[in-house]
Amino acid sequence: MSKFIKISLIIIGVMFIITSFKTSRKNSSKAIEAKPYFKLSLAEWSVHKAIVEDKTLDPIDFAQKAHDMGFEGLEYVSQLYTNYLKIGNDPKVAMQNLLKTLKMKSDKYGLQNLTIMVDNEGDLASENEKDRNEAVENHKKWIDAGAFLGCHSIRVNLFGSDNSDIWSSTSAKSLKQLAEYAKAKNVNVIVENHGYFSSNADLLTDVIKKVGLKNCGVLPDFGNFCLKREGGARWGAKCVEEYNRYEGVEKMMPFAKAVSAKSYDFDKEGNETLIDYYKMLQIVKDGGYKGFIGIEYEGSRLSEDEGIIATKNLVLKAAQALH
């Protein structure tokens, strides 16, 4: 074999090895950077301080904010638009003007409207029938709003009675009324574990079963499993009794229409200090869920933007470790 042929074969061999190595690295990189099976949405509560306290963000610009931070879906919070609903003399006109603006913004930035978190519209689990029916009627306008925006769900709260049997009965009645109204509008009515009996996954899922309608479900939140606080306070006070968060999410998943990745703080490695995100995301995946996962930062040490980014990064990192 001539010297020229030998050199040529060596060069070809080296080139083959280099090409193979590059291909291997490229495929490995793709595996690491592969997108998770879910998309990410931003819960507007994550920026409520910027809206309400600092007044550095107009809630009308929520879609732009979410877009700039790399999200694909929007989870609105009704109470953050209270001032817009007071504009003019006709609340219905004010609501329609607000919805048109929000729809225009979400379309402009190419984001999907997913849910409206409805607060301060009355107690759906009240023992007082008049108050309960009034709360049902108050929530209907938000079902209409969700339908206009193209949201799949509105999120409601269930507080009410201190008696679990009464709470279950009144909750089921109100949810059924709302779900029946929402059915024709292709909207789900979902309940978040938001404290007290609603954070008891056994009681909550039994209520959903009692309602028995496909468009009535739950919104599992990784936090919010406090059953009782000091002095009987609803918010703010120290939690003295808590439902196991991992068991709670697992029991709620069969009825889940959305999922909220709640966060409070992070350690030096970027892990949530109270919640095992790897375990939580595995539970969510095992539950067969394939919808959006909402990022909801509720901490105080980091700024809202820093907390949102830290939560988003942790969700994506944990997703890579799913079995």
N, C-alpha and C positions, 0 to 999 in steps of 0.2 A: 504494500500500500504506500502510495507516495506521501511525502511530507505534507503537501498541500491538502490532500484528502483527509489526513489525520487531523490537521488544524481545523478544517471545515467541520468535521464531525464533532470536535470538541466544542466549537463555537455554537453549533446547533444544539448540543446537549445543554450547554450553559443557558442558552436562550429559553429552552424548554423548562428548565428548573425555575428560572426567574418568572416566566409567564405563569407557571403552576402556582408559585408562591403568591404572586399578585392576585390570582383568581381566588386562591384559598383565603387570603386576607380580605378580599372584597366580599366573599360570601359570608365570612365570619362577621364582618362589619354589618352586613345586612341583617344577620341573625340578631346581633346585639341591638341594632337600631330599629328592629321590626316594630311596627305600630301595634299597640294592644288591640284586643277585639272590641274595645269600647271607645267612644268619643268622650271628650271632656267638655263640660259646661261650667259656667261661673254662676254661683249663687250670689245674688245682689246683696245679701246680708254681709258678704265679705267686705263690701265697701261702704257699709252704712255709716261709719264714722266720717268718711270723706264727704258723704252726702249731708248728714244731719249735724254733726259737730263742727267739722272743719269748714264745711261748705266749699270745698275745692272741686267737687264733682256734682254736676247737675244730673239727677236721675234720668233725665231725657237722653243723656249721652252714655248711658250704660252699655249700649251695643258697641259703641266705638271703643270704650274702655276694655270690654271683653275681647274684642277683635285685636286690639293692640297688644294684649297679653297672650294671644295665641289660642283662644277658645273658639269652639264651634257652636255652642249652644248657650241659651240665656234662661235663667231662672229668676223671674221678677219677684219683688216683695211689695205687696199692695200698700202697706203703711208708708212706704217711702214716697208715695205719690199723692199723699193726702192734700198737700197744698195745691196741686194741679186740679184736684177734684172740687176745690172751692172757688175756682175762677168763674166769674159770671154768676148769674142768678138761677141757672138750670143745671143741676148736677148731671143729668143725662147728656146734655150737650158737652159739658166739661169732660165727662168720661169718653165720649166719642172723639173729641178733639185729641185727648191724650192718646187713645188707642191708635188713631190714624198716624200720629207722630211716631209712636213707638214702632209701629209696623213699617213705616217709611225708613226709620233708622236701621232696623234689623235687616231689611231688604238691601239697603245701601251697603252694609258691611258684610252681607252674605252669611248671617248667623241664623240659626234655627231657634224659634221661640218654643220653649218646652213646657214650662210650668209657671204658675203664679202662686206664690206663698201668701195665703190670705190670713190676715190677722185683724183683730179689733172689730169684728163684725157680729159680735154676740156669741153666746155660749150654746153650742149645738147639743151639749149634754145636760143642760139645765133641767132641774126637777120641775121648774115652772113651765107649764106647757105654752103659755102665752109668750114668754121670753124665748123659748126654744123655737117656736114657729117664726117669731120675728127674726131670729138668727138665720133660719133657713132661707127666708125671703131676702135677707141682706146678702147672703152668699150667692144668690142666683145671678146677680149682676156680674159677678166675677167669673161665673161659668160662661156667661155671654161674652165677656171680655176675652176669656181664654179661647173661645171658639173663633172670635174675630182675628186674634193674633195667630191662630194656627197651633196653639199649645195643645199638648196631648192630655194635660191634667191641671187641676187646681189642687193645692194642698190646704187642708183644713186642720184645725185643732180640736181636740176633745178634752175638755176639763170637766166642769160640772160637779156632780154629786160626790160626796165622800163615801157613799155606799156603793160598793163594786157592782152589786146586782142591779141597782137603779141606774148607775152609770152605763152599764152594758145595754140595758133596755132603751134608755133615752138616746144613747149614741146610735144604736142600730136604726131607730125610727128616723132620726134626722138624716143619717147617711143615705137611707133608702129613698127618702124624699128627694134629696139632692141628686143622687145617682140616676133616679128615674128622669128627672128634669134634664140632666146632662147627657143622657144616653142619646137623645135625638140630635144633640149638637156634636156628637162624637168626641166628648170630653170625659176624662176619668175624674173621679173624686177620690183623692188619696189622703190618708192620715199619717202624719209623722209621729214617731215616738218623741213626745215633746214635754214629758214630765208627768208624774202621778200615774194614774191608771193607764194612760196612753203609752207609758214606757214599760208597762208589763206586757211582754209579747204574747203571753198566753191569753190575757183578757182581750187585747187588741185584735188578735187573729180570730178569736171567737166571735167578736162583733162583726168582723168582715164576713165570716161564714154565715152569720145570722142575716145579714143584708142579702147575700146570695146573688149579687149582680156582678157581671164580668167587669163593668167599668167602675167598680168600687174596690180600692186596694190600699196599699200602704207605701210609705216613703221611709225605708230604713235609713236612719242617721247613725253614723259610727259613734257619736256622742249621745247626749240627751237621754240617758237611761236612769236618771235620778227619780226615785219613787217618792222620796220624802226629804224635806229640808227642815232645818232648825226653825222652830216657831211656826211651822206650817206655811212658811212663805212660799210663794210660787216661783220667784226668781231671786237671785242674788245671794241668798243665805247658803250656808254650808250644807252640802248633801249628807244626810245621815243614813240613807238606805238606797241601795242601787241594784238594779237588775243586771245580771251578767250580760255585758254588751255583745259578746260573741254568740252566746246562746240566743240572745234577742234577735240579732240580725239573721241568724240561721233560720229561726222560726218564722221570721217575717218574709224571707225571700220568695216563698211560693206565691205571695200576694203582691210582690213589689212591682210598681210601675215606674219607679225612679230610685236612685240611690244617692245619698249625700255623704261625701267623704269629709266629715267634720275634723278640724284640727285645732289645737290650742297652743302647743309649743313644740320645739324640736331640740334634740341633743346635738352634739358636735358632729355626729355622723349623718345628720339630716333625718333621723327617725323621730316620729311623734313620741312624746314622752309618756303619754297615757294610753295610747292605742297602738296595737300591733297591726300595722297596715298590711303586712305580708299575710297574716292570718285572716284579716278581714277581706282582702281581695280574693283570697282563695275560697272563702265562704261564698262570696258573691258569684264567683265563676262557677263553683260547684252547684249553685242554685239555678244555673242555666240563664242567668241574666245577660242580655246583650245590648242594653240601652246605654244612654249617656250616664256618666258618673259626674256628679256635681261637686265642685271644689268649694268648700265653705270654711274659711279661716275665721276663727272667733277668739284669737288670742290677743294679748296686750303687749308682750315684750317686743315682738317684731312689728314693724309697720304693716298696714294692711297689704300693700303691694308685696312686701317681703314675705309675709305669711302665705299669700296666695301662691307665689312662685315656689316657696318651700313645699307647700302641700302638693302642688302640681308635679314637682320633680319627684317627690316621694311616691306618689301614685304610679307614675311612669316607671320608676325604678323597681317598685314592688311587682308591677305587672310582668316584668321580665323574668321574675322568679316563680311565676305561677306554674303549677304542674299540669 
